[in-house]
């Protein structure tokens, strides 16, 4: 009961303090809002870049061409071998007749050329999608060792360059987000420290009347949490509505339907949760450290 009374009293005092020291509270909230908005933009960009690179990586497949003399039984054996490969996520078999029909439908020129030929020059094939594109080359080399294989194509050279570029972009975005988290924590924490440091006399009076360290520190910790949460409300609203408007404006993709944006539902809630949690945690840590370190409690 005593702990509950202390909790309620500290929470009430912290709410009063936020209102009573409105100018300082406004400064802390403004700083929190600005830095968290920048962080929110960085997180949204980072997540969408990762989503786009993942989508593009899925387009990197291995095309396995089967020798012309390959029988149905041999094709079945190849399917069994592909099923047993650890890095193969799925594959699609397409006969040379299906290839011919698809090519004819895609272009009148190709259609005329194929009609002119007496025999179908195309080959039966498998289009293989892998689980890890980083192992695309290794997987293709393993498939080349199978019997009845005419050739294996995965865009050698270009695929490695794309995978390397994707890795670099992903690492850069993660570094930027990480750096912004540190900067955000620093700015918000120091702003809250200033608001508490300006009330040093108030804390000294509390100590003189016999208040324990926890009794002195708890209201300020709650105050830091409240300021952090209030400061994150505007970034949350901007993130949710801003991203939904952006998504609708571009119809869910940028330039081409291959480059798609992350769907707003759940994603914006995820971002909002992170912003609220960061605001509360940074506010709590900043106020706690200020009371302990700067005011020598």
ZADO-1210 file (C-alpha; in nm, 4 decimals, padded with zeros to 6 digits):
<atoms>
<atom x="00.0000" y="00.0000" z="00.0000" code="UNK" pos="1"/>
<atom x="00.2830" y="00.2378" z="00.0866" code="UNK" pos="2"/>
<atom x="00.4480" y="00.1736" z="-00.2493" code="UNK" pos="3"/>
<atom x="00.1161" y="00.2319" z="-00.4270" code="UNK" pos="4"/>
<atom x="00.0630" y="00.5623" z="-00.2438" code="UNK" pos="5"/>
<atom x="00.4159" y="00.6723" z="-00.3365" code="UNK" pos="6"/>
<atom x="00.3516" y="00.5753" z="-00.6997" code="UNK" pos="7"/>
<atom x="00.0232" y="00.7709" z="-00.7143" code="UNK" pos="8"/>
<atom x="00.1724" y="01.0739" z="-00.5393" code="UNK" pos="9"/>
<atom x="00.4779" y="01.0770" z="-00.7643" code="UNK" pos="10"/>
<atom x="00.2625" y="01.0509" z="-01.0759" code="UNK" pos="11"/>
<atom x="00.0372" y="01.3326" z="-00.9576" code="UNK" pos="12"/>
<atom x="00.3359" y="01.5532" z="-00.8712" code="UNK" pos="13"/>
<atom x="00.4973" y="01.4879" z="-01.2078" code="UNK" pos="14"/>
<atom x="00.1791" y="01.5894" z="-01.3926" code="UNK" pos="15"/>
<atom x="00.1569" y="01.9097" z="-01.1875" code="UNK" pos="16"/>
<atom x="00.5236" y="01.9815" z="-01.2551" code="UNK" pos="17"/>
<atom x="00.4765" y="01.9502" z="-01.6309" code="UNK" pos="18"/>
<atom x="00.2004" y="02.2123" z="-01.6193" code="UNK" pos="19"/>
<atom x="00.3753" y="02.4349" z="-01.3642" code="UNK" pos="20"/>
<atom x="00.7008" y="02.4468" z="-01.5608" code="UNK" pos="21"/>
<atom x="00.5249" y="02.4874" z="-01.8924" code="UNK" pos="22"/>
<atom x="00.8011" y="02.6740" z="-02.0777" code="UNK" pos="23"/>
<atom x="01.0650" y="02.4133" z="-01.9944" code="UNK" pos="24"/>
<atom x="00.8227" y="02.1309" z="-02.0643" code="UNK" pos="25"/>
<atom x="00.7392" y="02.2846" z="-02.4015" code="UNK" pos="26"/>
<atom x="01.1083" y="02.3046" z="-02.4891" code="UNK" pos="27"/>
<atom x="01.1586" y="01.9358" z="-02.4033" code="UNK" pos="28"/>
<atom x="00.8451" y="01.8306" z="-02.5933" code="UNK" pos="29"/>
<atom x="00.9429" y="02.0365" z="-02.9000" code="UNK" pos="30"/>
<atom x="01.2928" y="01.8893" z="-02.9040" code="UNK" pos="31"/>
<atom x="01.1495" y="01.5395" z="-02.8684" code="UNK" pos="32"/>
<atom x="00.8983" y="01.5950" z="-03.1484" code="UNK" pos="33"/>
<atom x="01.1481" y="01.7346" z="-03.3983" code="UNK" pos="34"/>
<atom x="01.4114" y="01.4655" z="-03.3431" code="UNK" pos="35"/>
<atom x="01.1554" y="01.1828" z="-03.3392" code="UNK" pos="36"/>
<atom x="00.9993" y="01.3067" z="-03.6644" code="UNK" pos="37"/>
<atom x="01.3420" y="01.2921" z="-03.8307" code="UNK" pos="38"/>
<atom x="01.3964" y="00.9455" z="-03.6836" code="UNK" pos="39"/>
<atom x="01.0518" y="00.8320" z="-03.8031" code="UNK" pos="40"/>
<atom x="01.1272" y="00.9441" z="-04.1596" code="UNK" pos="41"/>
<atom x="01.4598" y="00.7584" z="-04.1468" code="UNK" pos="42"/>
<atom x="01.2937" y="00.4394" z="-04.0181" code="UNK" pos="43"/>
<atom x="01.0209" y="00.4530" z="-04.2844" code="UNK" pos="44"/>
<atom x="01.2781" y="00.5031" z="-04.5593" code="UNK" pos="45"/>
<atom x="01.5020" y="00.2297" z="-04.4181" code="UNK" pos="46"/>
<atom x="01.2222" y="-00.0253" z="-04.3952" code="UNK" pos="47"/>
<atom x="01.0985" y="00.0529" z="-04.7459" code="UNK" pos="48"/>
<atom x="01.4505" y="00.0286" z="-04.8883" code="UNK" pos="49"/>
<atom x="01.4862" y="-00.3115" z="-04.7228" code="UNK" pos="50"/>
<atom x="01.1471" y="-00.4184" z="-04.8585" code="UNK" pos="51"/>
<atom x="01.2374" y="-00.3027" z="-05.2114" code="UNK" pos="52"/>
<atom x="01.5743" y="-00.4817" z="-05.2046" code="UNK" pos="53"/>
<atom x="01.4052" y="-00.7990" z="-05.0800" code="UNK" pos="54"/>
<atom x="01.1514" y="-00.7802" z="-05.3642" code="UNK" pos="55"/>
<atom x="01.4249" y="-00.7240" z="-05.6209" code="UNK" pos="56"/>
<atom x="01.6281" y="-01.0114" z="-05.4788" code="UNK" pos="57"/>
<atom x="01.3300" y="-01.2411" z="-05.5303" code="UNK" pos="58"/>
<atom x="01.3475" y="-01.1580" z="-05.9007" code="UNK" pos="59"/>
<atom x="01.6956" y="-01.3123" z="-05.9147" code="UNK" pos="60"/>
<atom x="01.6279" y="-01.6702" z="-06.0208" code="UNK" pos="61"/>
<atom x="01.8176" y="-01.9593" z="-06.1773" code="UNK" pos="62"/>
<atom x="01.6998" y="-02.0893" z="-06.5159" code="UNK" pos="63"/>
<atom x="01.7983" y="-02.4525" z="-06.5677" code="UNK" pos="64"/>
<atom x="01.7845" y="-02.5759" z="-06.9288" code="UNK" pos="65"/>
<atom x="01.7455" y="-02.9512" z="-06.9798" code="UNK" pos="66"/>
<atom x="01.9143" y="-03.1352" z="-07.2653" code="UNK" pos="67"/>
<atom x="01.6933" y="-03.1907" z="-07.5673" code="UNK" pos="68"/>
<atom x="01.7157" y="-03.5689" z="-07.5308" code="UNK" pos="69"/>
<atom x="01.6004" y="-03.5537" z="-07.1689" code="UNK" pos="70"/>
<atom x="01.3076" y="-03.7905" z="-07.0993" code="UNK" pos="71"/>
<atom x="01.0097" y="-03.7462" z="-06.8692" code="UNK" pos="72"/>
<atom x="01.1690" y="-03.9901" z="-06.6263" code="UNK" pos="73"/>
<atom x="01.4909" y="-03.7890" z="-06.6206" code="UNK" pos="74"/>
<atom x="01.2951" y="-03.4673" z="-06.5659" code="UNK" pos="75"/>
<atom x="01.1278" y="-03.6371" z="-06.2684" code="UNK" pos="76"/>
<atom x="01.4707" y="-03.7245" z="-06.1288" code="UNK" pos="77"/>
<atom x="01.5751" y="-03.3594" z="-06.1577" code="UNK" pos="78"/>
<atom x="01.2628" y="-03.2530" z="-05.9669" code="UNK" pos="79"/>
<atom x="01.3548" y="-03.4936" z="-05.6873" code="UNK" pos="80"/>
<atom x="01.7087" y="-03.3540" z="-05.6712" code="UNK" pos="81"/>
<atom x="01.5822" y="-02.9952" z="-05.6635" code="UNK" pos="82"/>
<atom x="01.3415" y="-03.0882" z="-05.3825" code="UNK" pos="83"/>
<atom x="01.6399" y="-03.2112" z="-05.1824" code="UNK" pos="84"/>
<atom x="01.8430" y="-02.8911" z="-05.2166" code="UNK" pos="85"/>
<atom x="01.8535" y="-02.6810" z="-04.9001" code="UNK" pos="86"/>
<atom x="01.8654" y="-02.3395" z="-05.0687" code="UNK" pos="87"/>
<atom x="01.5867" y="-02.4065" z="-05.3204" code="UNK" pos="88"/>
<atom x="01.2649" y="-02.2394" z="-05.2084" code="UNK" pos="89"/>
<atom x="01.0528" y="-02.3344" z="-05.5091" code="UNK" pos="90"/>
<atom x="01.0808" y="-02.4133" z="-05.8768" code="UNK" pos="91"/>
<atom x="00.8587" y="-02.4050" z="-06.1835" code="UNK" pos="92"/>
<atom x="00.8870" y="-02.6479" z="-06.4726" code="UNK" pos="93"/>
<atom x="00.8077" y="-02.5217" z="-06.8205" code="UNK" pos="94"/>
<atom x="00.8151" y="-02.7415" z="-07.1287" code="UNK" pos="95"/>
<atom x="00.9551" y="-02.6188" z="-07.4577" code="UNK" pos="96"/>
<atom x="00.6021" y="-02.6112" z="-07.6003" code="UNK" pos="97"/>
<atom x="00.4919" y="-02.3814" z="-07.3196" code="UNK" pos="98"/>
<atom x="00.7951" y="-02.1609" z="-07.3859" code="UNK" pos="99"/>
<atom x="00.7088" y="-02.1489" z="-07.7542" code="UNK" pos="100"/>
<atom x="00.3491" y="-02.0468" z="-07.6860" code="UNK" pos="101"/>
<atom x="00.4569" y="-01.7799" z="-07.4371" code="UNK" pos="102"/>
<atom x="00.7136" y="-01.6309" z="-07.6741" code="UNK" pos="103"/>
<atom x="00.4673" y="-01.6309" z="-07.9654" code="UNK" pos="104"/>
<atom x="00.2102" y="-01.4457" z="-07.7559" code="UNK" pos="105"/>
<atom x="00.4670" y="-01.1885" z="-07.6472" code="UNK" pos="106"/>
<atom x="00.5702" y="-01.0710" z="-07.9963" code="UNK" pos="107"/>
<atom x="00.4386" y="-01.0992" z="-08.3518" code="UNK" pos="108"/>
<atom x="00.7962" y="-01.1027" z="-08.4816" code="UNK" pos="109"/>
<atom x="00.8920" y="-01.3997" z="-08.2651" code="UNK" pos="110"/>
<atom x="00.5645" y="-01.5690" z="-08.3530" code="UNK" pos="111"/>
<atom x="00.6407" y="-01.5464" z="-08.7264" code="UNK" pos="112"/>
<atom x="00.9970" y="-01.6690" z="-08.6726" code="UNK" pos="113"/>
<atom x="00.8872" y="-01.9724" z="-08.4729" code="UNK" pos="114"/>
<atom x="00.6148" y="-02.0589" z="-08.7234" code="UNK" pos="115"/>
<atom x="00.8748" y="-02.0538" z="-08.9978" code="UNK" pos="116"/>
<atom x="01.0856" y="-02.3202" z="-08.8225" code="UNK" pos="117"/>
<atom x="01.0011" y="-02.6864" z="-08.8725" code="UNK" pos="118"/>
<atom x="01.1238" y="-02.7901" z="-08.5266" code="UNK" pos="119"/>
<atom x="01.0933" y="-02.6218" z="-08.1895" code="UNK" pos="120"/>
<atom x="01.4473" y="-02.5007" z="-08.1040" code="UNK" pos="121"/>
<atom x="01.3640" y="-02.4241" z="-07.7410" code="UNK" pos="122"/>
<atom x="01.4453" y="-02.6441" z="-07.4401" code="UNK" pos="123"/>
<atom x="01.2506" y="-02.7696" z="-07.1420" code="UNK" pos="124"/>
<atom x="01.3541" y="-02.5801" z="-06.8309" code="UNK" pos="125"/>
<atom x="01.3151" y="-02.5162" z="-06.4595" code="UNK" pos="126"/>
<atom x="01.2974" y="-02.1655" z="-06.3102" code="UNK" pos="127"/>
<atom x="01.4404" y="-02.1961" z="-05.9591" code="UNK" pos="128"/>
<atom x="01.3820" y="-01.9464" z="-05.6773" code="UNK" pos="129"/>
<atom x="01.6351" y="-01.9634" z="-05.3938" code="UNK" pos="130"/>
<atom x="01.5984" y="-01.8869" z="-05.0226" code="UNK" pos="131"/>
<atom x="01.9274" y="-01.6977" z="-04.9897" code="UNK" pos="132"/>
<atom x="02.0316" y="-01.4954" z="-05.2947" code="UNK" pos="133"/>
<atom x="02.3820" y="-01.4630" z="-05.1504" code="UNK" pos="134"/>
<atom x="02.4239" y="-01.8334" z="-05.2265" code="UNK" pos="135"/>
<atom x="02.2848" y="-01.7984" z="-05.5791" code="UNK" pos="136"/>
<atom x="02.6158" y="-01.8835" z="-05.7450" code="UNK" pos="137"/>
<atom x="02.6848" y="-02.1809" z="-05.5158" code="UNK" pos="138"/>
<atom x="02.3371" y="-02.3224" z="-05.5821" code="UNK" pos="139"/>
<atom x="02.3740" y="-02.2795" z="-05.9585" code="UNK" pos="140"/>
<atom x="02.7126" y="-02.4581" z="-05.9490" code="UNK" pos="141"/>
<atom x="02.5528" y="-02.7490" z="-05.7632" code="UNK" pos="142"/>
<atom x="02.2746" y="-02.7744" z="-06.0225" code="UNK" pos="143"/>
<atom x="02.5293" y="-02.7748" z="-06.3075" code="UNK" pos="144"/>
<atom x="02.6672" y="-03.1032" z="-06.1716" code="UNK" pos="145"/>
<atom x="02.3339" y="-03.2808" z="-06.2252" code="UNK" pos="146"/>
<atom x="02.2902" y="-03.5110" z="-06.5227" code="UNK" pos="147"/>
<atom x="02.0842" y="-03.4108" z="-06.8284" code="UNK" pos="148"/>
<atom x="02.1601" y="-03.0374" z="-06.7780" code="UNK" pos="149"/>
<atom x="02.2298" y="-02.8356" z="-07.0925" code="UNK" pos="150"/>
<atom x="02.3092" y="-02.5055" z="-06.9166" code="UNK" pos="151"/>
<atom x="02.2366" y="-02.2996" z="-06.6065" code="UNK" pos="152"/>
<atom x="02.1786" y="-01.9240" z="-06.6249" code="UNK" pos="153"/>
<atom x="02.1369" y="-01.6818" z="-06.3352" code="UNK" pos="154"/>
<atom x="02.2812" y="-01.3611" z="-06.4776" code="UNK" pos="155"/>
<atom x="02.6355" y="-01.4364" z="-06.3668" code="UNK" pos="156"/>
<atom x="02.8320" y="-01.1210" z="-06.2919" code="UNK" pos="157"/>
<atom x="02.5320" y="-00.8868" z="-06.2894" code="UNK" pos="158"/>
<atom x="02.3605" y="-01.0853" z="-06.0117" code="UNK" pos="159"/>
<atom x="02.6661" y="-01.0598" z="-05.7855" code="UNK" pos="160"/>
<atom x="02.6856" y="-00.6843" z="-05.8438" code="UNK" pos="161"/>
<atom x="02.3168" y="-00.6394" z="-05.7594" code="UNK" pos="162"/>
<atom x="02.3463" y="-00.8499" z="-05.4422" code="UNK" pos="163"/>
<atom x="02.6536" y="-00.6502" z="-05.3344" code="UNK" pos="164"/>
<atom x="02.4706" y="-00.3214" z="-05.4005" code="UNK" pos="165"/>
<atom x="02.1689" y="-00.4393" z="-05.1999" code="UNK" pos="166"/>
<atom x="02.3937" y="-00.5277" z="-04.9045" code="UNK" pos="167"/>
<atom x="02.5639" y="-00.1873" z="-04.9130" code="UNK" pos="168"/>
<atom x="02.2319" y="00.0014" z="-04.9287" code="UNK" pos="169"/>
<atom x="02.0885" y="-00.2024" z="-04.6411" code="UNK" pos="170"/>
<atom x="02.3960" y="-00.1455" z="-04.4231" code="UNK" pos="171"/>
<atom x="02.4005" y="00.2286" z="-04.4957" code="UNK" pos="172"/>
<atom x="02.0325" y="00.2693" z="-04.4012" code="UNK" pos="173"/>
<atom x="02.0859" y="00.0706" z="-04.0788" code="UNK" pos="174"/>
<atom x="02.3859" y="00.2881" z="-03.9871" code="UNK" pos="175"/>
<atom x="02.1867" y="00.6069" z="-04.0544" code="UNK" pos="176"/>
<atom x="01.8947" y="00.4883" z="-03.8389" code="UNK" pos="177"/>
<atom x="02.1320" y="00.3786" z="-03.5621" code="UNK" pos="178"/>
<atom x="02.3115" y="00.7149" z="-03.5679" code="UNK" pos="179"/>
<atom x="01.9804" y="00.9023" z="-03.5555" code="UNK" pos="180"/>
<atom x="01.8686" y="00.6939" z="-03.2566" code="UNK" pos="181"/>
<atom x="02.1871" y="00.7961" z="-03.0715" code="UNK" pos="182"/>
<atom x="02.1476" y="01.1632" z="-03.1690" code="UNK" pos="183"/>
<atom x="01.7797" y="01.1563" z="-03.0713" code="UNK" pos="184"/>
<atom x="01.8610" y="01.0044" z="-02.7323" code="UNK" pos="185"/>
<atom x="02.1343" y="01.2632" z="-02.6771" code="UNK" pos="186"/>
<atom x="01.9198" y="01.5656" z="-02.7675" code="UNK" pos="187"/>
<atom x="01.6079" y="01.4576" z="-02.5814" code="UNK" pos="188"/>
<atom x="01.8053" y="01.3387" z="-02.2798" code="UNK" pos="189"/>
<atom x="02.0005" y="01.6644" z="-02.2506" code="UNK" pos="190"/>
<atom x="01.6901" y="01.8787" z="-02.2947" code="UNK" pos="191"/>
<atom x="01.5166" y="01.6934" z="-02.0123" code="UNK" pos="192"/>
<atom x="01.8327" y="01.7223" z="-01.8017" code="UNK" pos="193"/>
<atom x="01.8197" y="02.1005" z="-01.8431" code="UNK" pos="194"/>
<atom x="01.4572" y="02.1137" z="-01.7306" code="UNK" pos="195"/>
<atom x="01.5442" y="01.9194" z="-01.4160" code="UNK" pos="196"/>
<atom x="01.8742" y="02.0978" z="-01.3491" code="UNK" pos="197"/>
<atom x="01.6892" y="02.4303" z="-01.3466" code="UNK" pos="198"/>
<atom x="01.4918" y="02.3006" z="-01.0460" code="UNK" pos="199"/>
<atom x="01.7895" y="02.2159" z="-00.8293" code="UNK" pos="200"/>
<atom x="01.6615" y="02.4245" z="-00.5392" code="UNK" pos="201"/>
<atom x="01.3314" y="02.2373" z="-00.5415" code="UNK" pos="202"/>
<atom x="01.5145" y="01.9079" z="-00.5076" code="UNK" pos="203"/>
<atom x="01.7412" y="02.0413" z="-00.2319" code="UNK" pos="204"/>
<atom x="01.4337" y="02.1444" z="-00.0324" code="UNK" pos="205"/>
<atom x="01.2869" y="01.7962" z="-00.0706" code="UNK" pos="206"/>
<atom x="01.6090" y="01.6487" z="00.0635" code="UNK" pos="207"/>
<atom x="01.6199" y="01.8888" z="00.3580" code="UNK" pos="208"/>
<atom x="01.2733" y="01.7839" z="00.4719" code="UNK" pos="209"/>
<atom x="01.3870" y="01.4225" z="00.4822" code="UNK" pos="210"/>
<atom x="01.2665" y="01.2825" z="00.1491" code="UNK" pos="211"/>
<atom x="01.4480" y="00.9656" z="00.0441" code="UNK" pos="212"/>
<atom x="01.6379" y="00.9407" z="-00.2818" code="UNK" pos="213"/>
<atom x="01.3676" y="00.7290" z="-00.4439" code="UNK" pos="214"/>
<atom x="01.0975" y="00.9699" z="-00.3242" code="UNK" pos="215"/>
<atom x="01.2855" y="01.2626" z="-00.4820" code="UNK" pos="216"/>
<atom x="01.3787" y="01.0840" z="-00.8016" code="UNK" pos="217"/>
<atom x="01.0497" y="00.9094" z="-00.8836" code="UNK" pos="218"/>
<atom x="00.8429" y="01.2215" z="-00.9742" code="UNK" pos="219"/>
<atom x="01.1177" y="01.3375" z="-01.2079" code="UNK" pos="220"/>
<atom x="01.1404" y="00.9959" z="-01.3726" code="UNK" pos="221"/>
<atom x="00.7651" y="01.0034" z="-01.4318" code="UNK" pos="222"/>
<atom x="00.7969" y="01.3572" z="-01.5618" code="UNK" pos="223"/>
<atom x="01.0626" y="01.2477" z="-01.8098" code="UNK" pos="224"/>
<atom x="00.8395" y="00.9613" z="-01.9271" code="UNK" pos="225"/>
<atom x="00.5404" y="01.1943" z="-01.9666" code="UNK" pos="226"/>
<atom x="00.7426" y="01.4522" z="-02.1606" code="UNK" pos="227"/>
<atom x="00.8840" y="01.1791" z="-02.3831" code="UNK" pos="228"/>
<atom x="00.5410" y="01.0326" z="-02.4563" code="UNK" pos="229"/>
<atom x="00.3828" y="01.3718" z="-02.5249" code="UNK" pos="230"/>
<atom x="00.6778" y="01.4601" z="-02.7470" code="UNK" pos="231"/>
<atom x="00.6250" y="01.1416" z="-02.9483" code="UNK" pos="232"/>
<atom x="00.2524" y="01.2011" z="-03.0131" code="UNK" pos="233"/>
<atom x="00.3093" y="01.4531" z="-03.2937" code="UNK" pos="234"/>
<atom x="00.5684" y="01.2299" z="-03.4699" code="UNK" pos="235"/>
<atom x="00.3241" y="00.9374" z="-03.4400" code="UNK" pos="236"/>
<atom x="00.0432" y="01.1395" z="-03.6025" code="UNK" pos="237"/>
<atom x="00.2776" y="01.2728" z="-03.8742" code="UNK" pos="238"/>
<atom x="00.4113" y="00.9220" z="-03.9447" code="UNK" pos="239"/>
<atom x="00.0702" y="00.7553" z="-03.9681" code="UNK" pos="240"/>
<atom x="-00.1123" y="01.0152" z="-04.1754" code="UNK" pos="241"/>
<atom x="00.1956" y="01.1172" z="-04.3753" code="UNK" pos="242"/>
<atom x="00.2755" y="00.7626" z="-04.4813" code="UNK" pos="243"/>
<atom x="-00.0863" y="00.6756" z="-04.5647" code="UNK" pos="244"/>
<atom x="-00.1121" y="00.9890" z="-04.7829" code="UNK" pos="245"/>
<atom x="00.2227" y="00.9086" z="-04.9495" code="UNK" pos="246"/>
<atom x="00.1173" y="00.5478" z="-05.0138" code="UNK" pos="247"/>
<atom x="-00.2173" y="00.6532" z="-05.1650" code="UNK" pos="248"/>
<atom x="-00.0561" y="00.9259" z="-05.3754" code="UNK" pos="249"/>
<atom x="00.1881" y="00.6828" z="-05.5386" code="UNK" pos="250"/>
<atom x="-00.0708" y="00.4013" z="-05.5476" code="UNK" pos="251"/>
<atom x="00.1602" y="00.1762" z="-05.3474" code="UNK" pos="252"/>
<atom x="00.4621" y="00.1823" z="-05.5758" code="UNK" pos="253"/>
<atom x="00.7358" y="00.4154" z="-05.7011" code="UNK" pos="254"/>
<atom x="00.8097" y="00.4591" z="-06.0748" code="UNK" pos="255"/>
<atom x="00.7247" y="00.0973" z="-06.1530" code="UNK" pos="256"/>
<atom x="00.5069" y="-00.1694" z="-05.9964" code="UNK" pos="257"/>
<atom x="00.8192" y="-00.3740" z="-05.9308" code="UNK" pos="258"/>
<atom x="00.9271" y="-00.1170" z="-05.6681" code="UNK" pos="259"/>
<atom x="00.6417" y="-00.1419" z="-05.4183" code="UNK" pos="260"/>
<atom x="00.5989" y="00.0394" z="-05.0873" code="UNK" pos="261"/>
<atom x="00.5191" y="-00.1387" z="-04.7623" code="UNK" pos="262"/>
<atom x="00.1438" y="-00.1467" z="-04.6988" code="UNK" pos="263"/>
<atom x="00.0446" y="00.1092" z="-04.4312" code="UNK" pos="264"/>
<atom x="-00.1638" y="-00.1181" z="-04.2092" code="UNK" pos="265"/>
<atom x="00.0421" y="-00.2719" z="-03.9298" code="UNK" pos="266"/>
<atom x="00.3576" y="-00.0987" z="-04.0591" code="UNK" pos="267"/>
<atom x="00.2524" y="00.2475" z="-03.9336" code="UNK" pos="268"/>
<atom x="00.1396" y="00.0931" z="-03.6036" code="UNK" pos="269"/>
<atom x="00.4813" y="-00.0688" z="-03.5729" code="UNK" pos="270"/>
<atom x="00.6533" y="00.2678" z="-03.6301" code="UNK" pos="271"/>
<atom x="00.4152" y="00.4397" z="-03.3856" code="UNK" pos="272"/>
<atom x="00.4926" y="00.1827" z="-03.1157" code="UNK" pos="273"/>
<atom x="00.8670" y="00.2331" z="-03.1604" code="UNK" pos="274"/>
<atom x="00.8335" y="00.6129" z="-03.1396" code="UNK" pos="275"/>
<atom x="00.6219" y="00.5975" z="-02.8228" code="UNK" pos="276"/>
<atom x="00.8590" y="00.3490" z="-02.6613" code="UNK" pos="277"/>
<atom x="01.1664" y="00.5525" z="-02.7557" code="UNK" pos="278"/>
<atom x="01.0136" y="00.8748" z="-02.6251" code="UNK" pos="279"/>
<atom x="00.9203" y="00.7157" z="-02.2923" code="UNK" pos="280"/>
<atom x="01.2498" y="00.5291" z="-02.2424" code="UNK" pos="281"/>
<atom x="01.4738" y="00.8215" z="-02.3431" code="UNK" pos="282"/>
<atom x="01.2708" y="01.0565" z="-02.1228" code="UNK" pos="283"/>
<atom x="01.2986" y="00.8188" z="-01.8282" code="UNK" pos="284"/>
<atom x="01.6735" y="00.7647" z="-01.8693" code="UNK" pos="285"/>
<atom x="01.7449" y="01.1338" z="-01.9269" code="UNK" pos="286"/>
<atom x="01.5564" y="01.2490" z="-01.6175" code="UNK" pos="287"/>
<atom x="01.6937" y="00.9690" z="-01.3990" code="UNK" pos="288"/>
<atom x="02.0536" y="01.0455" z="-01.4943" code="UNK" pos="289"/>
<atom x="02.0022" y="01.4192" z="-01.4466" code="UNK" pos="290"/>
<atom x="01.8731" y="01.3797" z="-01.0938" code="UNK" pos="291"/>
<atom x="02.1420" y="01.1290" z="-00.9971" code="UNK" pos="292"/>
<atom x="02.4485" y="01.2727" z="-01.1717" code="UNK" pos="293"/>
<atom x="02.3971" y="01.6469" z="-01.1847" code="UNK" pos="294"/>
<atom x="02.2185" y="01.6955" z="-00.8547" code="UNK" pos="295"/>
<atom x="02.4309" y="01.4443" z="-00.6629" code="UNK" pos="296"/>
<atom x="02.1473" y="01.2422" z="-00.5101" code="UNK" pos="297"/>
</atoms>
